[in-house]
Amino acid sequence: MTKVTNQTLFSARRLSVNLVTYPQGHKVLRHNDPMGSGRYYKLNVVLQKPEKGGVFHADKLIFSLFNRVFLFRPDLHSHSVTKIEQGQRKLLSVALNLPG
């Protein structure tokens, strides 16, 4: 599988912001992100869509806007990205972990 580039733009105890680039050929298998205690939220903003493939799926979203902005609970709901068949997928990912 091809290598994902994850650039940390900001990192604190409960909040992180990353610029993530998924290259052609990459896919994200269906999974969830267990965090132990608390509530874990992710806001993903797709800055660049691939020409083909790279479609995000989640069992449940809090909201989706223009099929580019997704707010969801990755700790509770499975999510995945289909194989990027042409181009790359770039997103700004904001993760927030709130105490329970």
N, C-alpha and C positions, 0 to 999 in steps of 0.2 A: 504494500500500500504506500502511496506517496506521502510525503511529509507535510504536516500542517505547520504553519508559522503562527505563533501566538506571541504577540508583543504586548507586554503589560504597560498600560498608560498610567494607571493609578492603582495602588493597592493599600488597603487599610484593613483593620481587623474584621469589619463587617461589610466592606464595600470594595469591589474591584472592577476595573474597567480595562478591557482588553481589545486589541485589534487582531482579529483572527482571519487568516487566509487559508482557504482550503483549495488545493490545486486540482487540476484535471485528474480524473481517475480516483479521487478520494470519495469515500462515503462514510457516514456515521451510522453504525448499527443501532438498532432499537435498544434503548437503555434508560435508566434513571440515575440520578446523582444523589445517593443517600448522604445526608449531612448529620445524622445523629439527632440532636435536639434543635429546636427552633424552626423557623420558617425560611425557606430558601426561594428567592425570586430571581428570574433572569429576564432582562429586557434585551432582546437581540434586534439590532437594526441592520438589515442587509444593505450594505453600501454598493456592492457590485454583485449582480446575479450572473451565473454562468449562462452561456448561450444555450446550453442543453443540459438537462438534469439538475441535480443539486436542490431538490425540492424538500423543504422542511415539513415534517409531520409531527404532531404531538397529540396524545390522547385527549388532552384538554388544554385550552388556552384561556387566559383571563381576558385578553383581547388580541386582535390582529388588525393591522391597518395597512391597506394597499398591498397585502401579501409581502410586505417588507419589514414591518415592525411587529414583533411578537413579544408579549409578556406572558410568562407561564411559570409554573412551579415544577422545576426539574427534579425536585426531591420526591414529589408525589406522582408525577405523570410521565410515562415513557415518551421518548421523543427520538427522532432519527432524521437523517438527511440522505436522500437517494444519491446514487453515484453521479458524480459530476462528469458528464460525458464530453463536454466541450467548454473550454474557458475555465474560469476560477470563480469561487464564491468568497466574498470578503464581507466580514461583518464586525460591527462594534457591539461588544457584549458587555453589559453591565450586570453584575451579580451582587445581590444584597442578601445577607444572612441576618435575620432578626431573631432575637432571643424568644424562647417559647413562653 
